[in-house]
Amino acid sequence: MTLAESLPVLFGLAGLVNPFTLLIGAALGWYADARVKLIVAGFAAAALSVLLDAALNLSGIAPVGGYEGGPLAVFPFRFVGGGLAAALTYGLRGKSRRR
């Protein structure tokens, strides 16, 4: 797989905008009580989504995004996506509580 072929995969459904990562990151960001915990939420979202992909793959279901690479290739992009989802949800929750 060349660089031109792998970039859409890493920035697409398999990496940065993986739906499992975004949902887990948003849920963890909602319950975070400090900005420092958003880093932990992003890491946990990435780790849990990679584990979920592995479990789906072992059961015979293709991973979301249909990538052929290993989990370490998509992990950093999922970490960023999960962290961004957590930060967005944390910010929205903070604004809703101030009203």
C-alpha positions in Angstrom: 0.0 0.0 0.0 1.5 3.3 -1.0 1.3 6.6 0.8 -1.3 7.9 -1.6 -3.5 4.9 -0.9 -3.1 4.9 2.8 -3.9 8.6 3.6 -7.6 8.4 2.7 -7.9 5.3 4.9 -6.1 6.9 7.9 -8.1 10.1 7.6 -11.4 8.3 6.8 -13.6 5.8 8.5 -10.8 3.5 9.6 -8.8 6.2 11.3 -9.7 9.7 12.3 -13.5 9.6 11.9 -14.1 6.1 13.1 -17.7 6.0 14.5 -16.8 3.8 17.4 -14.0 6.1 18.5 -16.1 9.2 18.1 -18.9 7.7 20.2 -16.6 6.4 22.9 -14.7 9.7 23.0 -17.9 11.7 23.2 -19.2 9.6 26.1 -16.0 9.9 28.0 -15.7 13.6 27.3 -19.2 14.1 28.7 -18.2 12.6 32.1 -14.7 14.2 32.3 -14.5 16.7 35.1 -11.2 18.3 34.1 -9.5 19.2 30.8 -6.5 17.0 31.6 -8.7 13.9 31.5 -9.5 14.5 27.8 -6.1 13.0 26.9 -7.0 9.9 28.8 -10.5 9.9 27.1 -8.9 10.1 23.7 -6.5 7.3 24.5 -9.2 5.1 26.0 -11.5 5.7 23.0 -8.7 4.7 20.6 -7.8 1.6 22.6 -11.4 0.4 23.0 -12.2 1.0 19.3 -9.2 -1.0 18.3 -10.2 -3.8 20.6 -13.8 -3.7 19.2 -12.4 -3.9 15.7 -10.3 -6.9 16.6 -13.3 -8.6 18.2 -15.4 -7.9 15.1 -12.7 -9.1 12.8 -12.3 -12.4 14.8 -16.0 -13.0 14.6 -15.9 -12.7 10.8 -17.2 -9.1 10.4 -15.0 -6.8 8.4 -13.7 -3.8 10.3 -15.3 -0.4 9.8 -13.6 1.4 6.9 -12.3 -1.8 5.4 -8.6 -1.3 6.0 -6.0 -4.0 5.5 -3.4 -2.6 7.9 -2.8 -3.4 11.5 -4.3 -1.7 14.5 -1.1 0.2 15.2 -1.4 2.0 11.9 -4.8 3.5 12.8 -4.3 4.0 16.5 -2.7 7.5 16.4 -5.4 8.8 14.1 -8.1 7.3 16.3 -6.4 8.8 19.4 -6.7 12.3 17.8 -10.3 11.7 16.7 -11.3 10.4 20.1 -9.6 13.3 21.8 -11.3 15.8 19.6 -14.7 14.3 20.2 -14.1 14.3 23.9 -13.0 17.9 23.9 -16.0 19.0 21.8 -18.4 17.2 24.1 -16.7 18.5 27.2 -17.0 22.0 25.9 -20.6 21.6 25.0 -21.4 20.2 28.4 -19.6 23.1 30.1 -21.7 25.6 28.1 -24.9 23.9 28.9 -24.2 23.9 32.6 -23.4 27.6 32.7 -26.9 28.6 31.6 
